[in-house]
Amino acid sequence: MSFQIIEHAEGKIIEVAITGKLSAEAYGAFLPTIESKINEFGKVRMLVVLHDFHGWDAGALWEDIKFDWKHHSHIERLALVGESQWEKGMAMFCKPFTSAAIQYFDASQIEEARTWVAQ
């Protein structure tokens, strides 16, 4: 499992690239960056790029649910970029847990995703 956070010049846009299976430890490592941006800007926009993604372990899923509950209204837009149908389904699954506009993009559409999240 690996992840990378890419900060954009616009400040409130956070791009997170995730490969493999997300663990609670990894989730905990990038969560402070996201919460810092929320504290700074009030609302943020996220672009999550999933490559060879295998989901969450139980601990990471629990951390994700707690984050979604706490920050329900702090994310304005969420773009998910992935490689498979089940990742596309994740975009629909996320909708009840956030007030963010959510859109799924295929991996070949990453530039469109970046444009959409910045609008």
N, CA, C and O atoms as CSV, one atom per row, in Angstrom:
chain,resi,resn,atom,element,x,y,z
A,1,MET,N,N,0.836,-1.164,0.000
A,1,MET,CA,C,0.000,0.000,0.000
A,1,MET,C,C,0.886,1.233,0.000
A,1,MET,O,O,1.877,1.312,0.726
A,2,SER,N,N,0.509,2.182,-0.822
A,2,SER,CA,C,1.223,3.451,-0.797
A,2,SER,C,C,0.231,4.570,-1.076
A,2,SER,O,O,-0.817,4.358,-1.687
A,3,PHE,N,N,0.580,5.753,-0.620
A,3,PHE,CA,C,-0.246,6.913,-0.909
A,3,PHE,C,C,0.660,8.122,-1.048
A,3,PHE,O,O,1.782,8.152,-0.541
A,4,GLN,N,N,0.144,9.106,-1.742
A,4,GLN,CA,C,0.875,10.347,-1.931
A,4,GLN,C,C,-0.135,11.484,-1.902
A,4,GLN,O,O,-1.211,11.380,-2.489
A,5,ILE,N,N,0.212,12.568,-1.219
A,5,ILE,CA,C,-0.636,13.757,-1.201
A,5,ILE,C,C,0.033,14.815,-2.069
A,5,ILE,O,O,1.209,15.135,-1.892
A,6,ILE,N,N,-0.732,15.346,-3.002
A,6,ILE,CA,C,-0.230,16.386,-3.890
A,6,ILE,C,C,-1.025,17.650,-3.596
A,6,ILE,O,O,-2.235,17.694,-3.814
A,7,GLU,N,N,-0.346,18.674,-3.103
A,7,GLU,CA,C,-1.031,19.929,-2.806
A,7,GLU,C,C,-1.008,20.812,-4.039
A,7,GLU,O,O,0.000,20.892,-4.742
A,8,HIS,N,N,-2.113,21.465,-4.293
A,8,HIS,CA,C,-2.255,22.328,-5.460
A,8,HIS,C,C,-2.092,23.788,-5.065
A,8,HIS,O,O,-2.302,24.157,-3.910
A,9,ALA,N,N,-1.725,24.597,-6.017
A,9,ALA,CA,C,-1.526,26.032,-5.774
A,9,ALA,C,C,-2.800,26.699,-5.278
A,9,ALA,O,O,-2.741,27.687,-4.546
A,10,GLU,N,N,-3.957,26.162,-5.674
A,10,GLU,CA,C,-5.231,26.747,-5.254
A,10,GLU,C,C,-5.460,26.595,-3.752
A,10,GLU,O,O,-6.358,27.230,-3.199
A,11,GLY,N,N,-4.669,25.773,-3.094
A,11,GLY,CA,C,-4.722,25.659,-1.642
A,11,GLY,C,C,-5.771,24.719,-1.127
A,11,GLY,O,O,-5.449,23.779,-0.400
A,12,LYS,N,N,-7.020,24.942,-1.480
A,12,LYS,CA,C,-8.070,24.119,-0.894
A,12,LYS,C,C,-8.334,22.837,-1.679
A,12,LYS,O,O,-9.245,22.082,-1.340
A,13,ILE,N,N,-7.544,22.584,-2.727
A,13,ILE,CA,C,-7.659,21.336,-3.473
A,13,ILE,C,C,-6.586,20.367,-2.981
A,13,ILE,O,O,-5.400,20.693,-2.939
A,14,ILE,N,N,-7.033,19.171,-2.611
A,14,ILE,CA,C,-6.128,18.136,-2.112
A,14,ILE,C,C,-6.241,16.938,-3.048
A,14,ILE,O,O,-7.335,16.420,-3.274
A,15,GLU,N,N,-5.123,16.507,-3.584
A,15,GLU,CA,C,-5.099,15.321,-4.444
A,15,GLU,C,C,-4.396,14.207,-3.680
A,15,GLU,O,O,-3.274,14.377,-3.203
A,16,VAL,N,N,-5.066,13.071,-3.571
A,16,VAL,CA,C,-4.508,11.918,-2.869
A,16,VAL,C,C,-4.459,10.753,-3.847
A,16,VAL,O,O,-5.481,10.376,-4.420
A,17,ALA,N,N,-3.283,10.187,-4.037
A,17,ALA,CA,C,-3.109,9.009,-4.891
A,17,ALA,C,C,-2.911,7.798,-3.988
A,17,ALA,O,O,-2.039,7.797,-3.119
A,18,ILE,N,N,-3.729,6.767,-4.200
A,18,ILE,CA,C,-3.680,5.572,-3.352
A,18,ILE,C,C,-3.490,4.341,-4.235
A,18,ILE,O,O,-4.173,4.167,-5.244
A,19,THR,N,N,-2.549,3.497,-3.831
A,19,THR,CA,C,-2.301,2.230,-4.515
A,19,THR,C,C,-2.379,1.110,-3.480
A,19,THR,O,O,-1.867,1.248,-2.369
A,20,GLY,N,N,-3.019,0.007,-3.848
A,20,GLY,CA,C,-3.084,-1.151,-2.956
A,20,GLY,C,C,-4.268,-1.077,-2.013
A,20,GLY,O,O,-5.312,-0.525,-2.361
A,21,LYS,N,N,-4.113,-1.626,-0.830
A,21,LYS,CA,C,-5.179,-1.683,0.175
A,21,LYS,C,C,-4.884,-0.654,1.261
A,21,LYS,O,O,-3.804,-0.658,1.852
A,22,LEU,N,N,-5.839,0.217,1.517
A,22,LEU,CA,C,-5.658,1.299,2.485
A,22,LEU,C,C,-5.738,0.760,3.909
A,22,LEU,O,O,-6.710,0.102,4.281
A,23,SER,N,N,-4.711,1.044,4.697
A,23,SER,CA,C,-4.665,0.604,6.094
A,23,SER,C,C,-5.018,1.770,7.015
A,23,SER,O,O,-4.972,2.932,6.612
A,24,ALA,N,N,-5.367,1.440,8.245
A,24,ALA,CA,C,-5.667,2.472,9.238
A,24,ALA,C,C,-4.446,3.354,9.480
A,24,ALA,O,O,-4.587,4.560,9.685
A,25,GLU,N,N,-3.253,2.767,9.460
A,25,GLU,CA,C,-2.030,3.541,9.683
A,25,GLU,C,C,-1.826,4.564,8.566
A,25,GLU,O,O,-1.488,5.717,8.833
A,26,ALA,N,N,-2.029,4.147,7.327
A,26,ALA,CA,C,-1.878,5.071,6.194
A,26,ALA,C,C,-2.950,6.150,6.242
A,26,ALA,O,O,-2.670,7.324,6.001
A,27,TYR,N,N,-4.160,5.752,6.550
A,27,TYR,CA,C,-5.257,6.715,6.656
A,27,TYR,C,C,-4.910,7.764,7.712
A,27,TYR,O,O,-5.092,8.963,7.501
A,28,GLY,N,N,-4.413,7.293,8.838
A,28,GLY,CA,C,-4.026,8.202,9.912
A,28,GLY,C,C,-2.873,9.114,9.529
A,28,GLY,O,O,-2.742,10.207,10.079
A,29,ALA,N,N,-2.037,8.682,8.593
A,29,ALA,CA,C,-0.895,9.492,8.173
A,29,ALA,C,C,-1.311,10.671,7.299
A,29,ALA,O,O,-0.712,11.742,7.400
A,30,PHE,N,N,-2.323,10.504,6.443
A,30,PHE,CA,C,-2.699,11.637,5.599
A,30,PHE,C,C,-3.874,12.437,6.138
A,30,PHE,O,O,-4.141,13.536,5.652
A,31,LEU,N,N,-4.584,11.910,7.134
A,31,LEU,CA,C,-5.705,12.632,7.724
A,31,LEU,C,C,-5.327,13.998,8.300
A,31,LEU,O,O,-6.092,14.943,8.107
A,32,PRO,N,N,-4.191,14.164,8.997
A,32,PRO,CA,C,-3.833,15.489,9.524
A,32,PRO,C,C,-3.691,16.553,8.442
A,32,PRO,O,O,-4.039,17.712,8.669
A,33,THR,N,N,-3.188,16.179,7.273
A,33,THR,CA,C,-3.064,17.143,6.175
A,33,THR,C,C,-4.437,17.617,5.729
A,33,THR,O,O,-4.652,18.812,5.523
A,34,ILE,N,N,-5.362,16.686,5.582
A,34,ILE,CA,C,-6.721,17.043,5.155
A,34,ILE,C,C,-7.392,17.915,6.210
A,34,ILE,O,O,-8.002,18.931,5.877
A,35,GLU,N,N,-7.286,17.529,7.473
A,35,GLU,CA,C,-7.929,18.316,8.534
A,35,GLU,C,C,-7.288,19.693,8.658
A,35,GLU,O,O,-7.981,20.663,8.965
A,36,SER,N,N,-5.994,19.800,8.428
A,36,SER,CA,C,-5.323,21.100,8.446
A,36,SER,C,C,-5.882,22.010,7.360
A,36,SER,O,O,-6.115,23.195,7.598
A,37,LYS,N,N,-6.097,21.456,6.163
A,37,LYS,CA,C,-6.669,22.246,5.057
A,37,LYS,C,C,-8.116,22.656,5.368
A,37,LYS,O,O,-8.531,23.768,5.041
A,38,ILE,N,N,-8.871,21.765,5.994
A,38,ILE,CA,C,-10.241,22.106,6.383
A,38,ILE,C,C,-10.219,23.249,7.396
A,38,ILE,O,O,-11.013,24.185,7.296
A,39,ASN,N,N,-9.320,23.176,8.359
A,39,ASN,CA,C,-9.205,24.253,9.352
A,39,ASN,C,C,-8.806,25.571,8.704
A,39,ASN,O,O,-9.269,26.634,9.118
A,40,GLU,N,N,-7.951,25.506,7.692
A,40,GLU,CA,C,-7.465,26.711,7.018
A,40,GLU,C,C,-8.518,27.331,6.098
A,40,GLU,O,O,-8.693,28.550,6.089
A,41,PHE,N,N,-9.222,26.494,5.323
A,41,PHE,CA,C,-10.122,27.006,4.287
A,41,PHE,C,C,-11.608,26.842,4.611
A,41,PHE,O,O,-12.452,27.424,3.930
A,42,GLY,N,N,-11.937,26.063,5.634
A,42,GLY,CA,C,-13.349,25.832,5.943
A,42,GLY,C,C,-13.919,24.687,5.126
A,42,GLY,O,O,-14.496,23.749,5.675
A,43,LYS,N,N,-13.755,24.766,3.812
A,43,LYS,CA,C,-14.199,23.705,2.905
A,43,LYS,C,C,-13.068,23.407,1.935
A,43,LYS,O,O,-12.333,24.304,1.524
A,44,VAL,N,N,-12.938,22.139,1.575
A,44,VAL,CA,C,-11.895,21.719,0.645
A,44,VAL,C,C,-12.518,20.936,-0.501
A,44,VAL,O,O,-13.687,20.549,-0.464
A,45,ARG,N,N,-11.704,20.719,-1.509
A,45,ARG,CA,C,-12.077,19.883,-2.644
A,45,ARG,C,C,-11.040,18.788,-2.747
A,45,ARG,O,O,-9.846,19.040,-2.588
A,46,MET,N,N,-11.492,17.563,-3.014
A,46,MET,CA,C,-10.571,16.434,-3.033
A,46,MET,C,C,-10.627,15.693,-4.353
A,46,MET,O,O,-11.691,15.496,-4.942
A,47,LEU,N,N,-9.459,15.293,-4.795
A,47,LEU,CA,C,-9.301,14.434,-5.959
A,47,LEU,C,C,-8.592,13.182,-5.454
A,47,LEU,O,O,-7.444,13.252,-5.014
A,48,VAL,N,N,-9.267,12.045,-5.516
A,48,VAL,CA,C,-8.705,10.793,-5.027
A,48,VAL,C,C,-8.445,9.895,-6.229
A,48,VAL,O,O,-9.372,9.479,-6.924
A,49,VAL,N,N,-7.165,9.603,-6.462
A,49,VAL,CA,C,-6.755,8.781,-7.603
A,49,VAL,C,C,-6.432,7.383,-7.084
A,49,VAL,O,O,-5.523,7.200,-6.275
A,50,LEU,N,N,-7.195,6.399,-7.564
A,50,LEU,CA,C,-7.046,5.022,-7.125
A,50,LEU,C,C,-6.357,4.222,-8.227
A,50,LEU,O,O,-6.858,4.142,-9.349
A,51,HIS,N,N,-5.207,3.631,-7.903
A,51,HIS,CA,C,-4.476,2.806,-8.870
A,51,HIS,C,C,-4.251,1.432,-8.247
A,51,HIS,O,O,-3.685,1.323,-7.159
A,52,ASP,N,N,-4.692,0.389,-8.936
A,52,ASP,CA,C,-4.564,-0.967,-8.416
A,52,ASP,C,C,-5.083,-1.024,-6.974
A,52,ASP,O,O,-4.455,-1.610,-6.091
A,53,PHE,N,N,-6.249,-0.398,-6.762
A,53,PHE,CA,C,-6.828,-0.239,-5.424
A,53,PHE,C,C,-7.545,-1.512,-4.998
A,53,PHE,O,O,-8.288,-2.109,-5.778
A,54,HIS,N,N,-7.315,-1.924,-3.745
A,54,HIS,CA,C,-7.910,-3.152,-3.225
A,54,HIS,C,C,-8.799,-2.885,-2.007
A,54,HIS,O,O,-9.067,-3.800,-1.228
A,55,GLY,N,N,-9.254,-1.651,-1.836
A,55,GLY,CA,C,-10.171,-1.334,-0.742
A,55,GLY,C,C,-9.461,-0.964,0.544
A,55,GLY,O,O,-8.289,-0.589,0.551
A,56,TRP,N,N,-10.204,-1.082,1.627
A,56,TRP,CA,C,-9.732,-0.698,2.951
A,56,TRP,C,C,-9.622,-1.927,3.822
A,56,TRP,O,O,-10.347,-2.902,3.624
A,57,ASP,N,N,-8.704,-1.887,4.800
A,57,ASP,CA,C,-8.806,-2.905,5.837
A,57,ASP,C,C,-9.854,-2.394,6.833
A,57,ASP,O,O,-10.299,-1.251,6.723
A,58,ALA,N,N,-10.247,-3.212,7.790
A,58,ALA,CA,C,-11.344,-2.855,8.696
A,58,ALA,C,C,-11.049,-1.566,9.466
A,58,ALA,O,O,-11.939,-0.735,9.648
A,59,GLY,N,N,-9.819,-1.401,9.912
A,59,GLY,CA,C,-9.450,-0.205,10.674
A,59,GLY,C,C,-9.553,1.056,9.832
A,59,GLY,O,O,-10.027,2.087,10.310
A,60,ALA,N,N,-9.116,0.980,8.591
A,60,ALA,CA,C,-9.182,2.149,7.703
A,60,ALA,C,C,-10.630,2.474,7.356
A,60,ALA,O,O,-11.003,3.644,7.275
A,61,LEU,N,N,-11.445,1.445,7.152
A,61,LEU,CA,C,-12.860,1.688,6.858
A,61,LEU,C,C,-13.525,2.420,8.025
A,61,LEU,O,O,-14.299,3.352,7.811
A,62,TRP,N,N,-13.230,2.006,9.244
A,62,TRP,CA,C,-13.791,2.659,10.417
A,62,TRP,C,C,-13.317,4.114,10.495
A,62,TRP,O,O,-14.120,5.003,10.778
A,63,GLU,N,N,-12.037,4.368,10.252
A,63,GLU,CA,C,-11.515,5.737,10.253
A,63,GLU,C,C,-12.199,6.577,9.181
A,63,GLU,O,O,-12.492,7.752,9.402
A,64,ASP,N,N,-12.453,5.980,8.023
A,64,ASP,CA,C,-13.116,6.688,6.925
A,64,ASP,C,C,-14.542,7.053,7.300
A,64,ASP,O,O,-14.991,8.165,7.021
A,65,ILE,N,N,-15.257,6.134,7.926
A,65,ILE,CA,C,-16.633,6.415,8.355
A,65,ILE,C,C,-16.649,7.544,9.386
A,65,ILE,O,O,-17.498,8.433,9.314
A,66,LYS,N,N,-15.720,7.518,10.340
A,66,LYS,CA,C,-15.657,8.601,11.346
A,66,LYS,C,C,-15.331,9.937,10.684
A,66,LYS,O,O,-15.908,10.962,11.046
A,67,PHE,N,N,-14.407,9.934,9.714
A,67,PHE,CA,C,-14.055,11.163,9.004
A,67,PHE,C,C,-15.267,11.707,8.252
A,67,PHE,O,O,-15.556,12.902,8.318
A,68,ASP,N,N,-15.974,10.833,7.539
A,68,ASP,CA,C,-17.143,11.259,6.767
A,68,ASP,C,C,-18.210,11.870,7.676
A,68,ASP,O,O,-18.836,12.869,7.323
A,69,TRP,N,N,-18.408,11.278,8.822
A,69,TRP,CA,C,-19.409,11.795,9.771
A,69,TRP,C,C,-19.001,13.180,10.293
A,69,TRP,O,O,-19.820,14.097,10.347
A,70,LYS,N,N,-17.747,13.315,10.669
A,70,LYS,CA,C,-17.244,14.564,11.235
A,70,LYS,C,C,-17.183,15.688,10.206
A,70,LYS,O,O,-17.453,16.844,10.534
A,71,HIS,N,N,-16.831,15.359,8.967
A,71,HIS,CA,C,-16.597,16.384,7.945
A,71,HIS,C,C,-17.632,16.349,6.824
A,71,HIS,O,O,-17.340,16.702,5.681
A,72,HIS,N,N,-18.838,15.922,7.167
A,72,HIS,CA,C,-19.933,15.798,6.195
A,72,HIS,C,C,-20.076,17.025,5.304
A,72,HIS,O,O,-20.315,16.886,4.105
A,73,SER,N,N,-19.936,18.220,5.864
A,73,SER,CA,C,-20.180,19.448,5.092
A,73,SER,C,C,-18.904,20.218,4.757
A,73,SER,O,O,-18.981,21.339,4.255
A,74,HIS,N,N,-17.747,19.646,5.021
A,74,HIS,CA,C,-16.484,20.358,4.782
A,74,HIS,C,C,-15.840,20.053,3.433
A,74,HIS,O,O,-14.830,20.661,3.078
A,75,ILE,N,N,-16.405,19.132,2.690
A,75,ILE,CA,C,-15.865,18.808,1.371
A,75,ILE,C,C,-16.875,19.255,0.323
A,75,ILE,O,O,-18.008,18.775,0.288
A,76,GLU,N,N,-16.445,20.186,-0.535
A,76,GLU,CA,C,-17.337,20.744,-1.558
A,76,GLU,C,C,-17.468,19.827,-2.764
A,76,GLU,O,O,-18.569,19.594,-3.264
A,77,ARG,N,N,-16.347,19.315,-3.221
A,77,ARG,CA,C,-16.326,18.437,-4.395
A,77,ARG,C,C,-15.383,17.280,-4.127
A,77,ARG,O,O,-14.332,17.441,-3.507
A,78,LEU,N,N,-15.779,16.111,-4.609
A,78,LEU,CA,C,-14.952,14.916,-4.480
A,78,LEU,C,C,-14.921,14.223,-5.831
A,78,LEU,O,O,-15.944,13.731,-6.306
A,79,ALA,N,N,-13.751,14.184,-6.448
A,79,ALA,CA,C,-13.566,13.464,-7.706
A,79,ALA,C,C,-12.833,12.168,-7.401
A,79,ALA,O,O,-11.762,12.179,-6.795
A,80,LEU,N,N,-13.412,11.057,-7.822
A,80,LEU,CA,C,-12.763,9.754,-7.690
A,80,LEU,C,C,-12.287,9.330,-9.069
A,80,LEU,O,O,-13.072,9.287,-10.017
A,81,VAL,N,N,-11.012,9.019,-9.180
A,81,VAL,CA,C,-10.431,8.574,-10.448
A,81,VAL,C,C,-9.978,7.135,-10.243
A,81,VAL,O,O,-9.168,6.846,-9.362
A,82,GLY,N,N,-10.516,6.229,-11.073
A,82,GLY,CA,C,-10.197,4.823,-10.860
A,82,GLY,C,C,-10.107,4.032,-12.141
A,82,GLY,O,O,-10.111,4.573,-13.247
A,83,GLU,N,N,-10.024,2.724,-11.947
A,83,GLU,CA,C,-9.777,1.822,-13.062
A,83,GLU,C,C,-10.826,0.722,-13.194
A,83,GLU,O,O,-10.690,-0.145,-14.058
A,84,SER,N,N,-11.869,0.732,-12.363
A,84,SER,CA,C,-12.788,-0.400,-12.401
A,84,SER,C,C,-14.222,0.017,-12.083
A,84,SER,O,O,-14.475,1.103,-11.562
A,85,GLN,N,N,-15.139,-0.869,-12.408
A,85,GLN,CA,C,-16.561,-0.612,-12.161
A,85,GLN,C,C,-16.859,-0.476,-10.670
A,85,GLN,O,O,-17.674,0.361,-10.283
A,86,TRP,N,N,-16.210,-1.290,-9.817
A,86,TRP,CA,C,-16.544,-1.198,-8.396
A,86,TRP,C,C,-16.081,0.132,-7.819
A,86,TRP,O,O,-16.704,0.653,-6.894
A,87,GLU,N,N,-14.991,0.693,-8.355
A,87,GLU,CA,C,-14.562,2.018,-7.905
A,87,GLU,C,C,-15.575,3.067,-8.345
A,87,GLU,O,O,-15.829,4.031,-7.624
A,88,LYS,N,N,-16.153,2.878,-9.531
A,88,LYS,CA,C,-17.210,3.772,-9.994
A,88,LYS,C,C,-18.400,3.680,-9.027
A,88,LYS,O,O,-19.017,4.695,-8.703
A,89,GLY,N,N,-18.712,2.488,-8.578
A,89,GLY,CA,C,-19.791,2.291,-7.618
A,89,GLY,C,C,-19.526,2.968,-6.284
A,89,GLY,O,O,-20.463,3.353,-5.586
A,90,MET,N,N,-18.251,3.117,-5.924
A,90,MET,CA,C,-17.901,3.806,-4.669
A,90,MET,C,C,-18.408,5.243,-4.674
A,90,MET,O,O,-18.794,5.762,-3.626
A,91,ALA,N,N,-18.415,5.891,-5.833
A,91,ALA,CA,C,-18.888,7.270,-5.923
A,91,ALA,C,C,-20.350,7.343,-5.494
A,91,ALA,O,O,-20.745,8.271,-4.788
A,92,MET,N,N,-21.147,6.378,-5.915
A,92,MET,CA,C,-22.559,6.349,-5.522
A,92,MET,C,C,-22.701,6.004,-4.041
A,92,MET,O,O,-23.558,6.563,-3.355
A,93,PHE,N,N,-21.872,5.091,-3.543
A,93,PHE,CA,C,-21.911,4.681,-2.145
A,93,PHE,C,C,-21.598,5.854,-1.223
A,93,PHE,O,O,-22.166,5.947,-0.135
A,94,CYS,N,N,-20.704,6.753,-1.637
A,94,CYS,CA,C,-20.264,7.872,-0.801
A,94,CYS,C,C,-21.330,8.958,-0.644
A,94,CYS,O,O,-21.318,9.685,0.350
A,95,LYS,N,N,-22.235,9.081,-1.585
A,95,LYS,CA,C,-23.177,10.202,-1.614
A,95,LYS,C,C,-23.950,10.423,-0.303
A,95,LYS,O,O,-24.073,11.572,0.122
A,96,PRO,N,N,-24.474,9.384,0.355
A,96,PRO,CA,C,-25.226,9.650,1.589
A,96,PRO,C,C,-24.378,10.175,2.744
A,96,PRO,O,O,-24.912,10.720,3.710
A,97,PHE,N,N,-23.051,10.011,2.646
A,97,PHE,CA,C,-22.172,10.361,3.753
A,97,PHE,C,C,-21.563,11.752,3.649
A,97,PHE,O,O,-20.798,12.159,4.523
A,98,THR,N,N,-21.892,12.483,2.593
A,98,THR,CA,C,-21.298,13.800,2.411
A,98,THR,C,C,-22.252,14.698,1.650
A,98,THR,O,O,-23.105,14.219,0.902
A,99,SER,N,N,-22.109,15.996,1.838
A,99,SER,CA,C,-22.887,16.952,1.052
A,99,SER,C,C,-22.117,17.374,-0.197
A,99,SER,O,O,-22.584,18.224,-0.954
A,100,ALA,N,N,-20.949,16.790,-0.416
A,100,ALA,CA,C,-20.100,17.134,-1.560
A,100,ALA,C,C,-20.732,16.691,-2.871
A,100,ALA,O,O,-21.457,15.697,-2.927
A,101,ALA,N,N,-20.444,17.445,-3.916
A,101,ALA,CA,C,-20.727,16.966,-5.264
A,101,ALA,C,C,-19.681,15.905,-5.553
A,101,ALA,O,O,-18.489,16.148,-5.367
A,102,ILE,N,N,-20.108,14.728,-6.006
A,102,ILE,CA,C,-19.191,13.609,-6.237
A,102,ILE,C,C,-19.305,13.178,-7.693
A,102,ILE,O,O,-20.402,13.056,-8.237
A,103,GLN,N,N,-18.152,12.951,-8.310
A,103,GLN,CA,C,-18.146,12.456,-9.677
A,103,GLN,C,C,-17.007,11.464,-9.844
A,103,GLN,O,O,-15.918,11.643,-9.299
A,104,TYR,N,N,-17.285,10.404,-10.614
A,104,TYR,CA,C,-16.285,9.388,-10.917
A,104,TYR,C,C,-15.701,9.654,-12.300
A,104,TYR,O,O,-16.424,10.033,-13.222
A,105,PHE,N,N,-14.408,9.457,-12.443
A,105,PHE,CA,C,-13.715,9.583,-13.727
A,105,PHE,C,C,-12.859,8.340,-13.930
A,105,PHE,O,O,-12.273,7.822,-12.980
A,106,ASP,N,N,-12.787,7.866,-15.163
A,106,ASP,CA,C,-11.880,6.779,-15.496
A,106,ASP,C,C,-10.445,7.311,-15.432
A,106,ASP,O,O,-10.215,8.512,-15.578
A,107,ALA,N,N,-9.492,6.415,-15.213
A,107,ALA,CA,C,-8.083,6.812,-15.095
A,107,ALA,C,C,-7.605,7.633,-16.292
A,107,ALA,O,O,-6.743,8.500,-16.145
A,108,SER,N,N,-8.157,7.364,-17.470
A,108,SER,CA,C,-7.751,8.111,-18.672
A,108,SER,C,C,-8.280,9.551,-18.664
A,108,SER,O,O,-7.880,10.363,-19.498
A,109,GLN,N,N,-9.177,9.866,-17.727
A,109,GLN,CA,C,-9.796,11.190,-17.661
A,109,GLN,C,C,-9.269,12.032,-16.494
A,109,GLN,O,O,-9.979,12.910,-16.004
A,110,ILE,N,N,-8.052,11.780,-16.049
A,110,ILE,CA,C,-7.547,12.475,-14.857
A,110,ILE,C,C,-7.510,13.994,-15.040
A,110,ILE,O,O,-7.790,14.728,-14.092
A,111,GLU,N,N,-7.176,14.474,-16.218
A,111,GLU,CA,C,-7.147,15.928,-16.425
A,111,GLU,C,C,-8.549,16.520,-16.350
A,111,GLU,O,O,-8.729,17.620,-15.828
A,112,GLU,N,N,-9.555,15.793,-16.871
A,112,GLU,CA,C,-10.941,16.243,-16.744
A,112,GLU,C,C,-11.359,16.293,-15.271
A,112,GLU,O,O,-12.080,17.197,-14.847
A,113,ALA,N,N,-10.896,15.312,-14.506
A,113,ALA,CA,C,-11.202,15.276,-13.070
A,113,ALA,C,C,-10.595,16.490,-12.366
A,113,ALA,O,O,-11.247,17.123,-11.535
A,114,ARG,N,N,-9.348,16.809,-12.703
A,114,ARG,CA,C,-8.685,17.975,-12.091
A,114,ARG,C,C,-9.430,19.263,-12.446
A,114,ARG,O,O,-9.586,20.145,-11.601
A,115,THR,N,N,-9.889,19.369,-13.692
A,115,THR,CA,C,-10.641,20.557,-14.109
A,115,THR,C,C,-11.962,20.638,-13.358
A,115,THR,O,O,-12.338,21.706,-12.874
A,116,TRP,N,N,-12.669,19.512,-13.258
A,116,TRP,CA,C,-13.976,19.486,-12.582
A,116,TRP,C,C,-13.849,19.859,-11.107
A,116,TRP,O,O,-14.644,20.647,-10.596
A,117,VAL,N,N,-12.871,19.306,-10.435
A,117,VAL,CA,C,-12.731,19.554,-8.992
A,117,VAL,C,C,-12.357,21.024,-8.724
A,117,VAL,O,O,-12.669,21.556,-7.659
A,118,ALA,N,N,-11.694,21.672,-9.683
A,118,ALA,CA,C,-11.268,23.070,-9.507
A,118,ALA,C,C,-12.348,24.079,-9.885
A,118,ALA,O,O,-12.215,25.257,-9.552
A,119,GLN,N,N,-13.414,23.660,-10.570
A,119,GLN,CA,C,-14.455,24.588,-11.025
A,119,GLN,C,C,-15.164,25.251,-9.861
A,119,GLN,O,O,-16.067,26.060,-10.068
